[in-house]
Amino acid sequence: MPIKALNLTARRLISTAFMAALAAGVAGCGSTSQLTTGSISRSDSRPLETMSAGELHTATSRLGESYARNPNDRRMAMNFAAALQMDGDADQSLAVMRKLAIAYPKDRDVLAAYGKALAANGQFEPALDAVRRAQTPEYPDWKLVSAEAAILDQMGQKDEARQNYRKALELKPNEPSVLSNLGMSYVLEGDLRTAETYMRSAAQQPGADSRVRQNLALVVGLQGRFDEAEKIASQELSPEQAQANIAYLRQMLAQQNAWSQLKDQDKNKAKVATN
């Protein structure tokens, strides 16, 4: 399938992936490098992004109970906000982070997470302002530079976004999350081959997490290599989840192709009518 035909679908899918990355990053700026359910259930310490929808909803509810007992607990609030975002409740996630930002008005990590929550809610200008205010120019934080880049990408400012990704990589060489987000930037413009190069590099790094490998599966699937994409996805998800994700991707691409064919037919009819 021509890459140009993938643009609309790619934008929809990768925008969702960007927002998921930002949501996960809400917890990542603090004391945890990856959000798991370890603090709420000893029997299940898996990353939330590997859970099914039902499992994620249950985990989010449990985090909510812990948050309700102590809403000013910085780490718990940030984890709960990230879980809410992954569970599809962007409004409540932002409300949790806004309250925490009021309680910790000078906390760099909280301000950064608040900015990411704003971005995940589609409020890009305020998000950019919050992330930039959280940054310390003389001691730049690569996570904040990368977060700023992801927001700029969502605003359509790809050149500035990529400059920031590369700046983040100078601060943190071979960081898989930055390489993965840089790959997403190329997916947004339909350059899937370049995107895959960055995604594969990201997935091969020692610190690559489930999100990075799932993003690789996404970009491989967008190129129509569904069996390979499912194989990559099944390393992170259950066989059922991997199959469901690839089936959804197939459906999205088939729908996009159908619309492209209809547009071509309309153009051909118009040409015949004018001859």
N, C-alpha and C positions, 0 to 999 in steps of 0.2 A: 504494500500500500504506500502511495506517495507520502512523503513526510508532510507536505503542505496540507493533506487531507486530515492530518492528525491534530492540527493546531487547536481547534476548539475543544476537542476532547482532552488533549494534553493539558490545556489551560485549566479545565475544570478539575481534572484529577490531581494535577500537580499543585493547584491552589489549595486543595484539601490537604495534600501532603505537607505543604509549607505550614499550614495552620496547625497541623498535628505536631510538626517539629517545634513550632513556637510554643505550643501548649506544653509539650514535654520539657521544653527549656525553662518553663516557669519554675519547675523544681530543680532544674540543673544548675542554677546560679548559686544555690545555697550549699548546704553541707552534703547533699546527695548528688551523685553523678548520673543516676538513672532512677526514675520513679518506679518503685515496686510496691507490692502489698506486704512487704516484710514487717512493717510497723503495725499491721492490723491482723495478721494471720500467720502464725508460724508454719502452718501447713502449706502455704502458697506464697512463695516469694518471687513469683515470676514478674517480669516487667508488664505493666498494664497493656502495652501495645501488642502483646502476644495473646491477649485474652479474647474470648468470644464476646459478643455484645452483652449476653446475659451475665457472664462472669464480670465484665467491666462494670456493669450497672450495680451488681452486688458489692463489688469492691469499693465503688464510689459511695454507696450508701453507708458502708462501714466507716470510711474515712469521714463522712459527714457527721456520723455520731461522735467520733473522736473530736472533730472540730467544734461541735456544739458544746462539748464539755469545757473547751478552752480555746475560744476563737482568737485570742491574742498570741497563741503559740505560733511563732513565725514559721517554723518548718512544717508543722501540720497544715497551716493555712495555705502555704504554697503548694504542698502536695495535693490538698483537696481541690484547689483551683485548677491544677493541671489535670486531675482526674475528671473533674466536671467538664473541662474543655474536650477531653478525649471522648467523654460520654455524650457529647453533643449539646451541652448546656452552656453556651458561651456567655449568656447574660448573667447567670449566677456566678460563673467563674470570675467574670469581671467585677461583680459586686463584692466577692470575697477579697479580691486583690485591692480593690479601691479602699475597702475598710482597713486592710492591713497597711496600705500606704499612708493612711491617716495616722495609724498607730506608730509607724516607723518612718517618719517623713524624711529622714536623712540616711536611711539604710540603703546602700548602693544595690545590694542584691534584691531587696524588695522593690525598689524603683525600676530595676531592670525587668523583674518579673511582671510588674504592673504594666510596663510598656509592651511586653509580649502579649499580655492578656488583652490589651487594647487592640493590638494588631490582629489577634485571633478573632476579635469582634468586628473587624473591618474598619476600625477607627485609626487609620494609618498616620495621619498628621500628628495627633496627640501621642501616638505610640512612638513615633520617631523622636518627638520632643522629649518624652520620658526616658528613652534609652540614651539619648545624647546627654541629658542632664545627669544620668547615672555614671557616665563615663568620666574617667580622670585622664585628661590629655597627656600629662607627664608620665603616667603609668597606665597606658591603655590596656583594657581587658579584651582578649581575643573573642570571648563569648559575646560581649556587647558589640564589638565590631561586626561579628558574623550576624548577630540579630538585626543590627541596623541594615546590613546588606539584604537580608531576607525581606525586611519591610520595604526597602527601596525597590526590590524586584517586584513585589506585589503592587507597587505604585507605577510600574512600567519604566522605571529608571534603571535599565539593565546595565548601562556602562558604569554608572557610579556604584551600582550594586557589586559588580564584578571587581572593581577596584578595591572595594571594602573586603570582599572575600579573599583577595590576594594579600591584602594587608593583614588580615586575620591569620593567613597561612605563614606570613613572615613572623608573626608573633608566636604561632604554634604550628611549626612545620608538620605536614602530613596528618593534620587533625582530621579524622574521618568525617565528623559531622560537617565541617566546613567544605571539604571536598564534595560531599554528597549534596550540600545545598548549592554549591557552584554548578554541579551537574544539573540540578533542578532548574537553575537559571537558563541553561541551554535548552532544556525540555520546553520551557515556556515559549521559546521562539521557534520550536520545531526542529532543532538541530540534535536529533536523537543519538547520532553516532558520537559526537563530541560529548554529549551528556553521559553516554555509557562509559566512555573512557574515564571520566572523573568518578563515576559511580563504582566502577570496578576497582579503581585505585583506592577509593574509600573503603570498600568492603574487604580489601586485603590488608588493611592496617590493623595492628594488634588491638587497638581500642575500639574497633567497629562494633556497634551494638545492633540490636534487632531492627531498629528503624532504618539504619543505613542499608542493611541487606534487603529489607522489604522495598526500599526505594530502587535498588538495583533490579529487583524482580519486576517492579512497575515499568521501568524504562525498557527492559527486555521485552515485556509483554506488549508495550505500545508499538514495538516494531513487528509484532505478529508472531514472535517466537514463543508461543504459549507453553509448550512442553518444557522448555528451558526455564521460563519464568516460574512455572509451577514447581519445578524442582528446587529452585532457589528459595521460593516462598515456603516450601514444606520444611526447610531447615529451621525455620523460625516459628511456624504455625503448625497446628494439627493438620493432618491430611484433608480433613473436611473443610477447614477454614481456607487452606491454600486453594483447594478446588473451587470453593465458592468465590474467592477473590478473583481468580483467573476467569471464571465463568462470567462474573460481572464485567470484567475488562473486555472480554470477547463481545458481550452484549453492547457495551458502550461504543466499541469500535465499529461493530456491525451497523449500529444505528447511525453513526457518523458517516459511514460509507454509503448507507442508503440515502441519506439526505444529499450527499455529494452527487450521487447518481441521478436523483430527481432534479437537482439544479442543472446538471448537464443536459438532461432530457428537455427541460424547459428552454435552455439556451438553443438547442438544436431545433426545437419547434419554432422558436422565434425567428431563427435564420431562414427556415423553410417558408414561413409566412411572408417574409420580406423579399423573397426571391421571385 
